[in-house]
Amino acid sequence: MTISKIVHFQWTQIFFYGFPNEYFVGNRTLGRVDHGSYLVEKENQTVVMEFIFLGFSNHPDLQGLFFLLFLVIYLITILGNTLILIAIRVNPVLHTPMYYFLSNLSFLDICYTSTTVPIILVNLLQEKKTITYEGCLSQIFFLVTFAGSECVLLAAMAYDRFVAICHPLRYPVLMSKKVCAYLAAGSWLCGLVNSMTHTGLTATVTLCGPNQISHFLCDIPLILKLSCSDTSVNEFALYVASATFGLSPCLFTAVSYMLIISAILKIQSAQGRRKAFSTCASHLTVVVIYYTTINFNYDRPSAGYSLDVDILVSVLFCIVTPMLNPIIYSLRNKDVKVALKKLFEGYMSSSGSSF
């Protein structure tokens, strides 16, 4: 009789023998295993050890197409944001508060998309799309960290544009290197604290099965749907976080741009108005796309939407948006375009001289 699986449950080592439906401790039968889906029953409790993703299950014939599409988007995201980081790093002209925050945004987008897309790509090549319980909690931790940090960071970038346009003479003082560093570090710290709170609360939830998630990633509301314990504390924490890290930065950004637009309209010359607006057009575009997708993804009614709609909205928020940010800043920002052009010309000249 051979041992096929070993599972540690509390302080008891449980041996899975060659039987498809039973598990034993010593010679004593304790319960059943659900055909390799890692649902372990003990004394009327089910321990979920892995989750099965049902996302994209409605279109099994398109798995290969989805894989190629997401792979291309992922590579463009990594390449675009990496080029932004390098261009800002090597070009002294871009060593300003606005581009300092942009470099943080690019790094966040790289981290955010790398939390989801690699797992999606692996699962698209497999018939059974799974993630371990620990892997699911890890994905939640990093997703909430990066999403929360980006919400606060976008508000900090709006404050930077507000000071630059509405208080240009005080800009060097109000947006000094120390202030910028505090704002960026505060953004990351807010996302980290928020994520640690939610991940800790999610880990306390009792999961009684089934272990199927109607999505392609782990997210807190999806896990709470599988719970058989009281989730009122978790839901209250979600509402508080939504108001603190979702609604508040959004309102702050909206008020900032109302004041910015009001200040721009007071500029006498058309060229001055156009130049002032061009400095914040890229950020405004990114803000509109980001807050629109994140609010529609989390704040819309759960009823009345199919699985395909849920998947599409999440793809736009988690995968497409990080790809659009470097494209928007490259197309709408003259300084970034010049820096990227110099970076490309320098690379081509160094490549040509090596032959």
Secondary structure in CASP SS format (residue, H / E / C, confidence):
PFRMAT SS
TARGET T0000
AUTHOR 0000-0000-0000
METHOD secondary structure of the structure
MODEL  1
M C 1.00
T C 1.00
I C 1.00
S C 1.00
K E 1.00
I E 1.00
V E 1.00
H E 1.00
F E 1.00
Q C 1.00
W C 1.00
T E 1.00
Q E 1.00
I E 1.00
F E 1.00
F E 1.00
Y C 1.00
G C 1.00
F C 1.00
P C 1.00
N C 1.00
E E 1.00
Y E 1.00
F E 1.00
V E 1.00
G C 1.00
N C 1.00
R E 1.00
T E 1.00
L E 1.00
G E 1.00
R E 1.00
V E 1.00
D C 1.00
H C 1.00
G C 1.00
S C 1.00
Y C 1.00
L E 1.00
V E 1.00
E E 1.00
K E 1.00
E C 1.00
N C 1.00
Q E 1.00
T E 1.00
V E 1.00
V E 1.00
M C 1.00
E E 1.00
F E 1.00
I E 1.00
F E 1.00
L C 1.00
G C 1.00
F C 1.00
S C 1.00
N C 1.00
H C 1.00
P H 1.00
D H 1.00
L H 1.00
Q H 1.00
G H 1.00
L H 1.00
F H 1.00
F H 1.00
L H 1.00
L H 1.00
F H 1.00
L H 1.00
V H 1.00
I H 1.00
Y H 1.00
L H 1.00
I H 1.00
T H 1.00
I H 1.00
L H 1.00
G H 1.00
N H 1.00
T H 1.00
L H 1.00
I H 1.00
L H 1.00
I H 1.00
A H 1.00
I H 1.00
R H 1.00
V H 1.00
N C 1.00
P H 1.00
V H 1.00
L H 1.00
H C 1.00
T C 1.00
P H 1.00
M H 1.00
Y H 1.00
Y H 1.00
F H 1.00
L H 1.00
S H 1.00
N H 1.00
L H 1.00
S H 1.00
F H 1.00
L H 1.00
D H 1.00
I H 1.00
C H 1.00
Y H 1.00
T H 1.00
S H 1.00
T H 1.00
T H 1.00
V H 1.00
P H 1.00
I H 1.00
I H 1.00
L H 1.00
V H 1.00
N H 1.00
L H 1.00
L C 1.00
Q C 1.00
E C 1.00
K C 1.00
K C 1.00
T E 1.00
I E 1.00
T E 1.00
Y H 1.00
E H 1.00
G H 1.00
C H 1.00
L H 1.00
S H 1.00
Q H 1.00
I H 1.00
F H 1.00
F H 1.00
L H 1.00
V H 1.00
T H 1.00
F H 1.00
A H 1.00
G H 1.00
S H 1.00
E H 1.00
C H 1.00
V H 1.00
L H 1.00
L H 1.00
A H 1.00
A H 1.00
M H 1.00
A H 1.00
Y H 1.00
D H 1.00
R H 1.00
F H 1.00
V H 1.00
A H 1.00
I H 1.00
C H 1.00
H C 1.00
P H 1.00
L H 1.00
R H 1.00
Y H 1.00
P H 1.00
V H 1.00
L H 1.00
M C 1.00
S C 1.00
K H 1.00
K H 1.00
V H 1.00
C H 1.00
A H 1.00
Y H 1.00
L H 1.00
A H 1.00
A H 1.00
G H 1.00
S H 1.00
W H 1.00
L H 1.00
C H 1.00
G H 1.00
L H 1.00
V H 1.00
N H 1.00
S H 1.00
M H 1.00
T H 1.00
H H 1.00
T H 1.00
G H 1.00
L H 1.00
T H 1.00
A H 1.00
T C 1.00
V C 1.00
T C 1.00
L E 1.00
C C 1.00
G C 1.00
P C 1.00
N C 1.00
Q E 1.00
I E 1.00
S C 1.00
H C 1.00
F C 1.00
L C 1.00
C C 1.00
D C 1.00
I H 1.00
P H 1.00
L H 1.00
I H 1.00
L H 1.00
K H 1.00
L C 1.00
S E 1.00
C C 1.00
S C 1.00
D C 1.00
T C 1.00
S H 1.00
V H 1.00
N H 1.00
E H 1.00
F H 1.00
A H 1.00
L H 1.00
Y H 1.00
V H 1.00
A H 1.00
S H 1.00
A H 1.00
T H 1.00
F H 1.00
G H 1.00
L H 1.00
S H 1.00
P H 1.00
C H 1.00
L H 1.00
F H 1.00
T H 1.00
A H 1.00
V H 1.00
S H 1.00
Y H 1.00
M H 1.00
L H 1.00
I H 1.00
I H 1.00
S H 1.00
A H 1.00
I H 1.00
L H 1.00
K C 1.00
I C 1.00
Q C 1.00
S C 1.00
A H 1.00
Q H 1.00
G H 1.00
R H 1.00
R H 1.00
K H 1.00
A H 1.00
F H 1.00
S H 1.00
T H 1.00
C H 1.00
A H 1.00
S H 1.00
H H 1.00
L H 1.00
T H 1.00
V H 1.00
V H 1.00
V H 1.00
I H 1.00
Y H 1.00
Y H 1.00
T H 1.00
T H 1.00
I H 1.00
N H 1.00
F H 1.00
N H 1.00
Y H 1.00
D C 1.00
R C 1.00
P C 1.00
S C 1.00
A C 1.00
G C 1.00
Y C 1.00
S C 1.00
L H 1.00
D H 1.00
V H 1.00
D H 1.00
I H 1.00
L H 1.00
V H 1.00
S H 1.00
V H 1.00
L H 1.00
F H 1.00
C H 1.00
I H 1.00
V H 1.00
T H 1.00
P H 1.00
M H 1.00
L H 1.00
N H 1.00
P H 1.00
I H 1.00
I H 1.00
Y H 1.00
S H 1.00
L H 1.00
R H 1.00
N C 1.00
K H 1.00
D H 1.00
V H 1.00
K H 1.00
V H 1.00
A H 1.00
L H 1.00
K H 1.00
K H 1.00
L H 1.00
F H 1.00
E H 1.00
G H 1.00
Y H 1.00
M H 1.00
S H 1.00
S H 1.00
S H 1.00
G H 1.00
S H 1.00
S C 1.00
F C 1.00
END
